[in-house]
């Protein structure tokens, strides 16, 4: 076993450290994360985004989150800074008490709410597509007691319907928004996320049973209704993969509450 000390620069990516180490089986290292230099990520690329639909997320706020205690990891850093280790040199102790760490705008929940405003006006996020088949349409018809033939009678729909096929219920498509939203949008640190309703809904084109359908979400407005609580207004469109125009236009409101 041989020791090979290296002295990389203060800010250095892991792949560069590996290059400096060369071919070795064990490395002993020390250091600290630079949370102020957290990268930006593009979640839309995970599922394949359309050109222009690739907003980026600041992972300092969007990823550095403790899912067990529902707090941002920056809060943990502030809590550690407020509790200096003992014994502490008198000069350092005086400096700590004279110039305490800057709080995260008071309540960390307030900071998370305010960070949402940074996403207003960014390109829409597109969800993965979901198959709306005849079985799904039939089940929805039974649950809602809406068994009109244009939805459930395939042979009659082919012969008589102006759409040439059975179509999904408009409310079925609308009810899938939470599924599409959860597949591409997250609210890190939120204690609860609630459906607050719609300011507008328009069904502009039918969706045939058997189509694959996706939704796009563009954040239009964030209103802080009270400390730690945000009402987010989303411009939503729903469109089948092979359709020429969207089937649904909606202004959807989501409430996010932080602790």
N, C-alpha and C positions, 0 to 999 in steps of 0.2 A: 504493500500500500504506500502510495506517495501523496504528498500534499502539494497542491498547485494553487497558491494564492493568486487571486485576480483582484483588480481594483477598477471596476467599471464606473462610468459616470453616474451621477446621482439619479438621473432619469434615464433608464435604459429598459427596453422591452425584454421579455424572457427569452425570445429566440436569439437575441444578441448575446446574452449570458451563456446560452448553450454553445454558441459558436466559439466564445472565448474559452470555455472549458474543454472543448474538443471531445475525444472519445474517452468517456469515463463511465463507471457504473454507479458511483456515489458522489454526491455533492452536498456540502454543508454550507448553508448560506444564511444570511440575516438581512433584514431590511424592513421596509414599511411601505404600505400602499400609499399611492398619491391619489387620494379621493378627489382632489380638486382637478385632476386630469383624467377623470373617467371618460371613456370613449362614447361616441354616439353610435346608435344601432338603428337598423332599418328592419323592423319586424315584418313589413310587407313582403320582403324578399324571400322569407321562409316558404311562402306558398306560390311565389311567382307573381310579381306585380306588373300591372300594365304600365306602359311608359308614362312617366309623370306622376304615378301613384306610389311614390316611394318616400314618404315623410320619414324623418329621422327622430329618434328619441334620445334625450339626454339621460344616459344610464345612471348618472349621479342621483337623479330623482326617480327614474323609472325602474331601476334594477337593484340599487343598494337599499334593500328593504328587508326587514326582519319579519318573515311570515308568521313566526310563532308569537311574537309580542305586538305585532301590528304597529311597529314604529320604524321610522327611517333610520338607517345605520349611522347617518350623520348625527342623529340624536344621541346614539351611544357614544360617539366620539366626544360630543359636548359634555355628556355626563362624566366620562372619564377625565376630561380636562378640568372639571370642577372638583375633582377629588385627587389632589396631588399625592403621590406616594410619600410615605414616611420612612426614614427621617428626611425632611426637606431642608435644604440650606436656607438660612434666614433671609438672604437676599432674594432667592427665588420665591420664597413664600410671600415676601412683601410685594414683589412684582406681580404675583398671581392675584393678590387681593386688591392691589391698586388698579390693575388692568385685567379684569376677569374676561373669560372667553365671550365672544359675541354670541348672543342667543340666536336661535333660528327664527327670527321675526316673532319672538314671543312663543306662541304655541306652534310646534312643528306641523300640526294639522293645517294651520293657516298657510304655511309655506307650500304645502302640497296642493292646497286649493289654488293658490296664486300661480303655481307652476302650470296648471291646466291652461291658463290664458295664453301661454306661449304656443299652444297648438291651434289656436283660432286662425282661420284663414289658410292653413296648410292644405296641400292636395288631399283629396279624399283617399281613405284607406279602403281597399277592396277585400272582401272576405273570400275564403274558398267557396267554391260552388257546392250546392247541395241538391241531391236528386229529389224531386217532388213527383213520386210515382202514383199510380192509381190506387195502390193499397193505402198510402198516406191520405189521399183525398177521400177514400171511402171511410176510413176511420174517423176523420174529422167530420164527415157528414153525419155519422152515427152519434158522435159526441154532441154536436150542435143541433141535431135534428133538422139539418138543412140537407135534405136528400133530393133536391131538384135534379131532374134528369140530365141537365147540362154538365153536372159534376160526376154522376155515378153510372149513367146508362151509356156505355161506350157505343153500342151499335146504333142507338137512336141519335146520339150526338154526331156520329159520322154521317148519318143520313139527313138529319134535319138542322143541326146547329150551324149557325153562320161561321163558327170557328172550326168546323170540320173535325172536331175531336172533343173529348171531355176536357174540362178546364178546372184548375184548382180554385177553391174558394178565395175570394179576396182576403177574408179574415184569416184564412189558413196562412197565406203568404205573409200577412202582417204579423201573425203570431210567431213566425220564425225569425223575426228581427233580433230577439234576444240571443238566439243561437248564433246567428251570423256575427252579431256584435261581440259575443264572448270569444269567437274564434280568431278575432284580429285586433281587438282593443282590450286593454287592461287598465285598471285603476289601482296601481300599487299603493298600498297603505290604507285603502278605503275599508272601513269597518262594514259598510253595507252599501250596495248600489241598487237603486230603486227605479222602476219604470214610473215616470211622472205623467205620462200621457202624450197627446199630440196636439200641436197647434193647427196642423193641416194634414190631411191624407187625401190623395187622389189615386184612383185605380185607372191607369191610362191605357193598358193593353192586357189582354188575357194571357195566362200562362197555361200552356197545355200540360196535361198529366204526362209524366215521363221526361220532362225537361229538367236540365240542370240549371240552377238559379243561384245567383250571388247578389250581395248587397254592397253598396259603397256608402261610407260614412264620412262626412266633412263637418268638423266642429265649427259651428257658426258663432256661438256666443257662450260665455261662461259668466254666470251671475253668482256672487257670493251671498247667499240668502241669510247666513249667520256664520259666526266663526266656526271653521271646520266643516262647512257644508256648502256644496256648489250645485247649482242647477245648470246642466250642460244642454245646450240646444244643438241638435245634429240635423244637417240636411242629408236625407237618406234617399237613395234610389235603389230599386230592385229590378233586376233585368235577367232574363233567361240568356244562356250562353249564345244561342243561335238567333236571338231576336234583334230586330233593327232599332228598337227603341225601348226604354224602360217600361215596366209594367206598374210600378208604384213610385210615386213621389210623396215624401212625407217630411214634416218637421217634427222631430221626436225629442222629447225632453227626458233626461236622465238625471236623477238626484244621486250625488255621491257624498257620503258622510264619512269624515275622518275623525279619528280619536287622537 
